[in-house]
Amino acid sequence: MSLVPQITVSVYRRDRLNSLRNTFTYIANFSVLAISTVLFATIKDSKTDFSVLSFIVIGTGLFTCLFFILSTNEPKISAKCDEYTEKIRKMIMKVVGQN
């Protein structure tokens, strides 16, 4: 959730990204319910139902997490922090040097 403000400064785009995140959360929840309904209707063994559903959900979650991590380009914050730190240091040195 803290990644969205770092990706964009536009309020419109930030709201759009938050809406998309919520939409895909609902889709994921509905998908789990739909898959579990199909599994519970077709497989009669409770342990097998739960095992298959767990493997499907965990596998899908791992795939989507890896896709997100590999495809999201976060801005490099450390380089900007170093720039601002250097600017502040120079400003302080000017003030100290003038007194």
Buried (B, 14 or more C-beta within 10 A) or exposed (E): EEEBEEBBEEEEEBEEBEEEEEEEEEEBEEEBEEBBEEBEEEBEEEEEBBEBBEEBBEEBEEEEEEEEEEEEEEEEEEEEEEEEEEEEEEEEEEEEEEE
